[in-house]
Amino acid sequence: MDSDLFWMGQALALAKQAAENGEVPVGAILVSNDVRIAEASNLREQSGSPIAHAEMLAIQAASEKIGNWRFVDTTLYVTLEPCPMCAGAIVLARIPKVVYGTADPKAGAAGTLYNILQDERLNHRVELVSGVLADESSALLKSFFQERRQNCKK
């Protein structure tokens, strides 16, 4: 659990940086044997791409770094529960474990709305750990969207 707290703290720092850049504050880190392989935060606004989620970018960066699409012996740490797109990419990348912070009641695909990561009909299932630094992740998201709504009213 100490390792999960450490890496989620690192992902939360990425999420805070994303918020400072006007992005939805989500951070993701892919770790193997307690070594960071890749990290990313949301970049949808900056890139103009609907698929520039933190998880997708971290998976892509890791793939380029290791030269493979399979991520055995890895853990993905992400501050927000993966959406269906990201959950699909996690399954396809064969990531064995996902640790996430706060649940996503609008798009969560790791148990909230769907459970793509553990669907027995798929050829790969993922070990899930949820709620690690959930309060901090949730507070960051809530304050980001509250500030955004206030700015839209002005």
N, C-alpha and C positions, 0 to 999 in steps of 0.2 A: 504493500500500500504506500510506503514511503516513496518508492519510485514513481507510482502513479501520481502522487501529489506533486512531486518535483516536476514531472513532464507536463502535467496539466497546468501548473503554474507558468511554465514556459509558453505553453499554448495561449494562456490567458494574456501574457505580455504581448504576444503577436496580435491578439484580438484588440487589445487597447491601442496598439499602433494603427490597426485598420480603422478604428473609430476616429482617431486623430486625422486620418486621411479621407474621412467622409465615407468610408466603407462600412457595411454591416459588420459589427465586431465579432468575427469568428476567426479563430486560429487553429491550425492543425500541424502536428509534428509526427513524422513516421520514425520510429525508433527500432533498432535491432540490437539485442544484447547490450542494452543501456547506452547505446551510441546513436546520436541523431543522424539519420540518413538524409532527411529533407524536411523542410518546413514551409508553410505558406499561410497567408491570410487572404480573406476575400478580396478580390480585385474586379468585381463586376462593373463598378462605376468607372474605374480608371481604364479598364480594357474594353468596355462596351460589350462584353461577352456574357451571355447568360450562364455559361458553364464555368466561369471563373470563381468557383467556390473554393474555399481553403483546402478541402479534402482533395478535390480534383487536381489542384495545382501542386499539392504536396506529392500526390501519387505520380503525376507526370514528371516532376523534378527528380523523384527517387528512381523512376524508371530510366531516365536519362543518365543518372549518376551510376547506377549499378549495371546498366545494359541488359535489363531483363524486365519482364512484366509480372513475374511471380515474386511475391514478397513473403517467403516462408520465414518463420522466426521473427516476425515483426509485430509491433503494436502501433496502432494509430491513435493518437490523442487528439481530440477535437472538443472545442468548448461548447458546441451545440450539437444536439442529436442530428446525425446525417439525414438528409432528404432522400427521396427515392433515387434520384440520379446518382448521388454520391454513394448510397448504399449499394447500388448496382455495380459501380466501379470498384468498391471495396471487395465485393464478392468475386468479380472477375479478376482482380489482382491477387486473389487468394490470401488476403491479409487475415491472419488467424485471430487477432484480438483487436477490439475497439474499446477505448475508454473515452466516455464523453461526459461533459459537464451537465448541462441543463437540457431537459426535454424540450422538444419543439411540438407544441400542440397543433400547429397548422400544417406541418410538413414532415413530422418525424417518422422515419422509416426504420427505426431500431427499437420498435416496441410501442410507440405512442399511437400512431395511426396505422402503421403497417409494421411488419417485422421481416423485412427482406433479408436482413443479415442472418436470420436463423430459420428461414423458410426451408422445411425439409424437402420440398420439391426441387430445390436447386442443388447443384453439385458441390457447393461449398457452404459451410456454415461458420459463423464467426462467434467467438466468445465475447460476451458483452459485459462491461462494467459501466454502470451509469451513476450519475450523481456526484462525481468527484469535482469538488469546488463548484458545485451547482449554484449555490447562493451568489458567489462572485460572478459567475458567468451570466446568470439571470439578471443580476443588478446592472451589469454592463450593458446588456442588450436593452433592458427597460429604459435606462437613462439615455441611451443613444436614440431610441425611437421617440422618447418623450421630447428630447431636444429637437429632433427633426420635425415633429408635429408643431412645436412652438415656433420654429423658424418658418414653417409653411404658413402659419397664421399671420405672420408679420408682413 
